[in-house]
């Protein structure tokens, strides 16, 4: 068995003149949660469809769970769970009947089907509602049931597109905890797309940032900021004016400066540039209260990468 869940080399997909995905080369180990992050239209859904063999690449290649996506797509889909844009539920059926039906599709034995249905609905706090018709449910409840459907046959790899969309904060936290336990205890690989960058930072062992069909970076969330280089400082104080901010952005050694309430966030090329920034602010009349080292969040790094793309 290969140690990689997903491996791509120069994967490309064009739709006419549109380059939906360009030269994607990526390796994702088994048993981790991988976050695939990017703006709308960046190529995330196209990538998933290529990995599932639902689309053929224009060029390049991909292996998923050791199978070539061109020649063994059926084997990949048999071993994968998927939740994309649509929940794929039969809304005239109850929650329990939905999972029973999909369990039959997967040829799961009756006793195992009942046990797995109870396990998933209990974990997702839906067991008490198992006899309710799904059509009357909230979007968040339908989303949880759709995730149960994707996990029903104990897949080796799960593709989840915005899994916490529509969930209230408490339900979203519970679902994230369940996904973490699933990956840790059963060795399931989870390929996650999300616009919630704080969620990705908490959940994912590895993240990839994609924009306009191009992979911009791949790293653990904690290390991604280091790819930008430089130093960040956070300066609190009073008396900031627009001319001061413009002066900072024009100062040698400063790559970016912005205000966040009473805090100035300044990105520098090197730590040696800190004294000149402080001196310039004091000379301009800014009343400094504190200067601290700052570390960019995944959201900060994401926006910097996307905005820097030509």
Secondary structure by P-SEA (a helix, b strand, c coil): cccccbbbcbbbbbcccccccccccccccccbbbbbcccccccaaaaaaaaaccccccccccccccccccccaaaaaaabbbbcccccccccccaaaaaaaaaaaacccaaaaaaaaaaaaaaaccccccccccccccaaaaaaaaaaaaacccccbbbbccccccccaaaaaaaaaaaaaaaaacbbbbbccccaaaaaaacccbbbbbccccccccccccccccccbbbbbbbbbccccaaaaaaaaaccccccccccccbbbbbbccccaaaaaaaaaaaacccccbbbbbbbcaaaaaaaaaaacc
